[in-house]
Amino acid sequence: MNKQTIYEHIVHILQETFDIEATRITPEARLYDDLDIDSIDAVDLIVQLKPLVGKRLNAEAFKSVRTIQEVVDALYQLVNEETPVT
């Protein structure tokens, strides 16, 4: 999965779930400051992103993200992580 696909999925979620206008959603948009996403909304966003990556998402991994692009980058890294062989 590439970053563009992840970005488009995030945009769709933000529009449908949080009723955010498409014009406000850019890679540089800050979740809290520009899009008014609070901590409860952020948890909802993470829950909705879980099926996209097919893995459990740790909320701690997203504490430092501030922009849409940082969310995309974090998800891309999770999706493309090597699963350890046991």
N, C-alpha and C positions, 0 to 999 in steps of 0.2 A: 504494500500500500504506500502510495506516495504522499508527500506533504500537501499537495493540492487537493487530493481526495479528502484528507483529514480536515483541511480548512473548510471545504465546502460542507462537510457534515456538521462542523461546529456552527457555521453560519446558519444552516437549516435549524439546528436545535435552538439557537439564540432567537431566531425569528419566530418559530412555532411555539416554543415553551415560554419564552420570556417577553414575547411581543416587542422585540427590538427591531427598529427600522433597518433595512439592509444598508442604507447610506451611512449609518453610524458604525457598522461593523467593518473594520479594516484590520490588517495584521498588526498595526501599531496601536489599535484601540486598547486602552487599559480597562480591564474588567471592572474594577471597583470605581474608578474615577470617571471613565467615559461612558460605561454601559450600565452603571448602577447595579452591578452584580454583587450581592452581599454574600456572607459566608454560607448561609443556608442555600442560596441560589447556586453557589459554587459546588456544594455537595450534590445538589440535583443535577447539575451539569455533568459531574463526574459519573453519577449513576447512569445517565443517558449515554455517556461515551463508552461505558464498559463493553457493550455488544460490539462496538466498532473494533476494539483491540482484541476481544476474545480472551481477556485476562482480567484478573482482579486488579482494580486500580487502587493504589494506596493514596489516600488523601494527603499524606505527608509529602509525597512526591510533587504535589501541586501547590504546596504552601508558598513556594518562592516565585511562582509564576505571576506575572502582572499583566501581560498583554496576550492578545489572541495568538500572536506568533509564538510566544513562549509555550502556550498550551499545545499548539501544533507540534513544536519541537519535542516537547516532553512525550506526547503520544507517539510520535514517529519513532523515538528512541525505544519506547516500550514495545511497539509492534515489531521492531526489527532486532530486538534483543535475542541473543541465542539462548535457547532453553538448555539449561545444564543437563548433561547426561548422567543418570545415576546408576 
